[in-house]
Amino acid sequence: TKEEGTGTFSHYSVLKNEAIEALNIKENGIYVDCTAGGGGHSLEILKRLSPEGRLFCIDRDDAALKACAERLKDYEGRFCTVKSNFSDVGEVLKNEGIGRIDGALLDLGVSSYQLDTPERGFSYMADAPLDMRMDGRGERTAYDVVNTYSEADLRRILFSYGEERFAGRIAARIVSARAAHPIETTGE
C-alpha cells in the first residue's frame, strides 16, 4: 500500500504486514521504529498499542519526521519523533529514560520519496545536483565522494557496497571524467 504523509513525502512500505506481525506487539509495550520514514509502520504499531504503550519514531530526514508526526497526530502523547540515526538508538532511548524495549523495527534502504525527489540527488530520472545525503545537514555529499576520493577508494565503494562487478572500469572513468571538470550532477 502507498503511504502518504503531508503530500510532499510518500513512500511504499515493503512487507509492512509481515514486519508488524513479526513484532508480536504487546499492547502496553515500548517499541521503536528506528527508520520511521513517513510513519506507515509506526501507524500500524500504534494501532496495536493501548494508551499505556509507547512508540519512539527515529529518522534522519526532516521531511520524513514531519510527515510521520502528521500521520500519527491522532495518537498524540503516545509517540515521540526523534531526529537521529538508527545507529544511535541506544543513546536516544537512554536520553528518554528507557532501559528496555519490547521490539524494534528497521526498514533499511532509500525511500521512494528520496528517489523521486530530484533535488535529493539519489535518482537518475532527473538531472540534479549530486547530493545523496540522508540528512541534509551532513557535510559530505556524493559530489565530494565522486570528485575527491581516489580511484582505489571509488572502486572499493562500488564493489563492496554496490556489488558492482565493473567497479574498476567505472572508477577509472570517473577519475578520467573529473580530470576535465568536476562531476556535478546525477546526469553526469
MIGU-595437 format. One line per field, with one value per residue (C-alpha): x, y, z. Coordinates in steps of 0.2 Angstrom, whole numbers, plus 5000, padded with zeros to 4 digits. Example, Ala and Ser with C-alpha at 12.3 -4.5 7.8 and 13.67 -1.06 7.14 Angstrom:
REM MIGU-595437
east 5062,5068
north 4978,4995
up 5039,5036
REM end
This chain:
REM MIGU-595437
east 5000,5006,5010,5007,5011,5009,5008,5026,5033,5026,5034,5029,5031,5038,5032,5023,5010,5024,5035,5021,5016,5034,5035,5022,5016,5011,4998,5007,5024,5038,5043,5055,5053,5071,5068,5051,5050,5033,5026,5017,5025,5023,5005,5002,5012,5002,4985,4990,4996,4985,4986,4999,5010,5024,5032,5048,5050,5068,5073,5087,5076,5067,5053,5050,5049,5037,5026,5027,5021,5007,5001,5002,4993,4978,4989,4997,5005,5008,5023,5038,5048,5067,5079,5093,5102,5096,5114,5111,5095,5104,5108,5091,5082,5094,5090,5072,5075,5071,5081,5072,5060,5049,5053,5061,5059,5071,5066,5083,5086,5082,5064,5053,5052,5071,5072,5058,5063,5076,5085,5089,5101,5098,5089,5095,5077,5080,5097,5100,5115,5125,5120,5113,5113,5100,5101,5104,5114,5128,5144,5149,5139,5140,5149,5163,5165,5164,5176,5189,5191,5205,5202,5205,5193,5179,5182,5181,5165,5157,5162,5159,5143,5136,5141,5146,5157,5163,5169,5186,5181,5168,5180,5193,5181,5175,5193,5196,5180,5183,5201,5192,5179,5171,5156,5142,5125,5117,5115,5134
north 5000,5018,5028,5047,5060,5078,5077,5080,5064,5047,5030,5012,5001,4984,4969,4980,4967,4954,4966,4971,4953,4948,4961,4952,4968,4969,4982,4990,4988,5000,5000,5009,5012,5015,5021,5029,5037,5044,5034,5019,5006,5017,5019,5001,4999,5012,5004,4989,4998,5003,5021,5014,5008,5020,5022,5031,5036,5039,5046,5057,5065,5081,5079,5061,5066,5080,5068,5055,5067,5072,5055,5050,5065,5056,5046,5062,5058,5040,5043,5054,5058,5060,5066,5054,5040,5022,5018,5030,5021,5016,5035,5041,5028,5032,5051,5046,5036,5020,5005,4991,4989,4976,4977,4987,4989,4994,4997,5000,5007,5023,5028,5031,5049,5051,5043,5053,5070,5076,5089,5075,5069,5050,5047,5047,5051,5070,5079,5087,5091,5076,5075,5059,5064,5055,5070,5087,5093,5080,5088,5075,5074,5062,5076,5076,5057,5057,5071,5069,5050,5040,5028,5014,5020,5023,5005,4998,5008,5002,4984,4982,4992,4992,4974,4981,4969,4983,4994,4995,5002,5013,5021,5023,5033,5043,5049,5052,5062,5073,5077,5088,5096,5091,5079,5090,5082,5065,5065,5067
up 5000,4997,5012,5011,5024,5021,5002,5000,5007,5001,5002,4999,5014,5009,5018,5031,5037,5039,5048,5060,5063,5067,5081,5091,5098,5117,5119,5134,5126,5122,5103,5092,5073,5070,5052,5054,5037,5033,5048,5039,5050,5065,5062,5062,5078,5087,5081,5091,5107,5121,5128,5140,5126,5119,5102,5098,5079,5074,5057,5050,5037,5042,5028,5034,5053,5048,5038,5052,5065,5054,5050,5069,5076,5081,5094,5101,5118,5114,5102,5100,5085,5086,5073,5074,5065,5070,5075,5090,5096,5112,5116,5111,5122,5137,5135,5136,5152,5143,5148,5140,5124,5118,5100,5086,5068,5055,5037,5029,5012,5002,5002,4986,4992,4992,4975,4967,4974,4961,4972,4984,4971,4973,4956,4938,4932,4933,4932,4949,4960,4965,4984,4991,5009,5020,5032,5023,5037,5034,5027,5014,4998,4984,4974,4987,4986,4967,4965,4979,4983,4975,4961,4973,4986,4972,4966,4983,4987,4971,4973,4992,4994,4976,4972,4955,4945,4934,4948,4942,4925,4932,4945,4931,4920,4935,4938,4920,4918,4933,4927,4914,4926,4942,4941,4947,4943,4944,4925,4923
REM end
